[in-house]
Amino acid sequence: MATTFDLDIAVLGAYLEKNIAGFKGPLTADKFAGGQSNPTYLIAAASGKYVLRRKPPGELLKSAHAVDREYRVMKALAQTNVPVPKMRVLCEDDSIIGSMFYVMDYLDGRILWDAALPEQSPTERGAIYDAMNQVLADLHNVDVDAIGLSDYGRPGNYFERQLSRWTSQYRASETATVPAMEAMIEWLNANLPPDDGLVCINHGDFRLDNMMFDNKEPTVLALLDWELSTLGHPYADLAYQCMQLRIPGDAAIPGLGSLNREALGIPSEQEYVRRYCERRGIEGIDHWVFYLAFAFFRLSAILQGVYKRALDGNASSEKAMAYGALAAPLAELGMALIEKGE
């Protein structure tokens, strides 16, 4: 039986020829390197190149690795201004390769891994950040009812739910008392903004290296990695993006806070938020300190979970201990901005 990286390419090829218009084998399947929680493969066939993304085989948490949600949101967004790859097929039949998967078109572009963009000129950096800002505004401007995603998440106050969820997650992985985290949890609960009714598709991990850019132009070909997407609040994505502007450049997850962004051509937080507001037709954002503090709290809670898994010997990344060690400093940065009030 011919298999490549645990895919039976004969069975897979027959399935794809039957279910994707114009697909023609034979095919090869090469797994992309990296730590994707959903294994991802380059499929090269006589009819062209495709990308296959699958659930890992074996027993999984019910809500984890929901490749069907990734497929659904990108397929729905194809009718909007948000750049996404063309979805080809979702296969829920585990018998084909051993777990659910979907196939999308392969895009020839570049991933910009370093947010400081060291290989670009100041003009290019500004254009890249502006293109990213446009994609974020376009995503949040999508009418979720019109594209059939009104049931893509739970109704009600997004931040209230998220604060409860991530506090519980943090408590489950807590290894020591972090005074800044305790203070931040208390402040966030006491300063939760009233539910303003704003609902959008929330990407959940909106950052530069989750996008594919054109090989030469500062044009976004696709926004990728929709694993954490849901119906949520637009300012959660925006604050998460702006948090990187405040994290020091020498952290395990390097930020831009210690760089001369003006000299680099990278917009300031104020400029980035102003441009976003212009594109969304809004005058400004109230409770901005809360949204930023929440972004620090959420990432700190996530990294505390990474740290606990590393201590338990269950972390998948070699950098897990370094990432996890950033949990407390992030909480301290979050409290510093709360105390400063800006």
N, C-alpha and C positions, 0 to 999 in steps of 0.2 A: 504494500500500500504506500503510495507516494505521499509523504507529508513534509511540510516545511514549517518549523516552529510550531508544532502540534496542530497544524491545520491540514486536513485532508484535502489537498488541492484538487483532486479529481472530483470529489463530491461537491466541494465548493464551486468549482468551475461549472459543473452541470447546473447547480442551483442558480448561479449568477446569469448564465446564458438564458435560462428560462424566465428570470425575473427582472432583468435590466435590459431595456430596449437597446439593441445594437451591441450588447456585450459579446465578445468573441474571445475564446481561449485559444491556445493554452495560456496558463497564467503562472506567475511566480509570486510568492508572498514573503516579504522580508520585514521582520519586526523592527520598528523604530527603537533606537536606544533611548534611554531616559526612564524617569520614574512615573510614567503615567499610571494612574490607578486603574484605568481601563486600557489593556494592551491594544496597541495600534500598529497596523501593518500597511506597508506599501504594496499594493496589488498592481503588478505589471502584466498586461494582457495584450493580445493582438489588437484589441480595439482601443487601447490607450491605458492611462494610469488612473488608479483609484486609491482611496484610503478606506481601510476596514477598521472599525473600532468595535471591540467586543467587551462583554462582561468577563471578568476572570472566571475560569471554571471553578467548581466546588461550591460549598455552602457559604452564603454571604448574608449580611444583614438585609432585611427586606427592602429598605429604602436606599441601600448603597449601590453604587455603580449602575445607576439607572440610565443606561444608554438609550432606552426608548424615550426618555424625557429629552435628552440631548437631540435626538433625531426629530422629535416633535417640534421643539422650539425653533430649530434651524429651518426645518421645512416650512413652518408658518412664517418665519421672517423673510423667506425668499420673495415674498410679495411686497416687501417694504424697502426703505433706503438702507437698511442695515446690511452690510456685506457679510454674507455667509456662503460656504461651499454649497454646491447643488447636491441635494440629498437624492440617492438613487433607490435604496431599498432598506427596509427594516425587517430583519428575520427574527421571529420569536420562537422558532423551532430549534430547540437545543440539539436535535439529532444531526444538524448539518456540520457544525464545528465544535459542539459541546457546550455552547452557551449562546445567549442572545447577542446579535451584532447588527450593525448597520454599515452600509457602504455609501460613500460620498465621492464626488469628483476630487481628484488630486489638483492642487494649485501650485504653480511654480512661482515661488516668491521667497522672501527672506524673513526670518524671525530676528528681531533686534533684542538680544538678551540683556544688554547693559543699558539701563535707563539713562545713564549719562551720555550715551551715544558718542563714544570717544572717536569713532572713525568718521563722523559727519562734521560738516562746517556749521557755524552758528545759524546760518540761514536755513540749512537743511534740518537742523534740530528743531527750530521754531516751527517749520512746516510739518514735521512729523508729529509734534505735540498738538498742533492745531488740527491735523487730520484725526488724531485720536479723540480730541475734544468733540469734533463733529460726529464721530461714530457714537459717542456716549449720548450726546443730545438727540441724535436720530433714534437711538434705542429707546430712550425715555419718552420720546414723542409718539411712539407706536401706540395705536388704538388697540388695546388687547382684545376687546370685544370683536372688532372688525376682522381680526385674523384668527379668531377661534381659540384664544388662550385665556378666556375669562375664568376658567377653572384651573389654571396652572399653579395656583398657590392658594393659601388660606386667606379669608377676609379678616378685617379687624386691624388693630394697631400693630403694624409690622415691628416697630422698635420694642414695644412691650413684649411681644412674643420672642423676639430675638434675644432680648436682655435676659429673659427667664431661661431660654434654651442654653445660651452660652455660659450663664452663671452655673447652671446644673452641670454642664460639661466640664467647666473649670473645677468645680468642687470634686468631681469624680476623678480628676487627674492631679489634684493639688498635692504637692510634695513638701511644701513649707509655707508658712504664712508670709505673704508679701504685702506689707503695709500699704503700698501704693495701690495695689489691686483691690484691697478691702475698701480703701477710701474712694476709689473710682466706682466700684459697684454701688456703694452707698450714695454717691453723688448722682450717678446716672438714674437710679431709681427715684431719687428726690426731684430730679429735673427733667423727667420724661415729658417731652412736648405733647400737647393734646393731639389726638388723631386728626390730621388735616384732610384725610380722605384721598391723598395722592397715592395712586397705584400705577406701577409700571412693571415692565419686565426688568427684573434686577439680575444682572449677570452674576454677581457674587464674587468675582475674582477679576475685576476689570483692571488690567495693567498692560503695559507695553508688550511684554513677551507672550501675551495670550492673543496677539494679533499677527497676521501675516501681511507684510507690505510688498508692494511691487518691487522688483529687483533694482530698479533705477529711480523711480519716482516716489515721492512721499505720499503714496496712495495706499489706503488699507484695502487689501484684497478680501480679507475675511477676519471676523472676530471668532475666536476659537475657544475651546474648553468651557463648555456650558454646564459642567457637572453640578455647580452650586446655584444654578439659575432657578428663579421662582418668581411669583408675583411679589413685589416688595415696594420699597420706598426709593424714589430716585436718588435722594441725597445720601443713601448708604453707599451706592457705587461711587458717587462723586467724592465723598469724604475719604473713602478707601483709596481712591486714586491720589487725592491730595496729601494723604498721610505720608506717602513716599517722599514728598517734598520736605518733610520734617525729620525723617529718620536719617541719622548720620551715615556718611558714605563708607565708614569702616565697619559697619555692623555685618552680622552673618547674612542678613538680607539687606544688601546695600541700598541706601536711599540717596537723596540728593541734598539733604539738609546742611551738609558741611561744604558744599561746592558753591562757587560763584556762578549762580545760574544765569545772571544777567550777561556775564561775559560769554557764557556758553551758548546763549541764544535760547535757553529754556525758560518758558514763562514762569512768573511768580505765581503763588497760590491765588492772589487777588486777581491777576490777569486771567488765569485759567478759569476761575469761577465766573468772572464777569463775562467772558466769551461764551461759556456754557449757558448762562442766564439769557444772553442776547439770542442765542440759537433756540432757546425754549420759550422765548417771549415772556420772561418773568423779570421783575425789577430787582430782586435780590433774594437772599435766603436768611430767614430768621432761625435762631437756635443753632447757628453754625458750630459753635463750640461743642454743643451736645453731640452733633453728628460726627465731628472729628474725634471727640473723646470716645464715642462708641466704637469707631473704627480701630482705635488703639486697643480698647478693651477686647474686642472680638479677636483681633490678631494675637493678642497676648494669651487669650484663652486657648486658641488653636495651637499656639506654640507650646503652651504648657502640656497639652495633650501629646504633642510630638515628643517632648522631653520625658514624660512619664513612660511612653512606649519605648523610648531609647533606654531608660533605666531598667525596664522590664525585659529588655532584649528583643522587643517586637517591632522596632522601627525599621522601615525599609531603606531609608536613606543613610548613607555614611555621614552626612552632615547633620543628622537628627539632633545630636547632643549640642552642636553649635547653634542650631536653630532654636532648640528648646531653651538654651541659656539666655536667649534674647527676650523671653517672656517677661521677666521682672523689669529690665530696662525700658521695655515698651510701656509697661504700666506706669513707670515713673515719668516717661515723656507725656503720657496722657494726663497724669495728674498735674504736671507742670503747666500744660496749656489751660487746664481748668482753673488753676490758681491765678494764672496770668490773665485769663478771660479773653484770650484771642489766639 
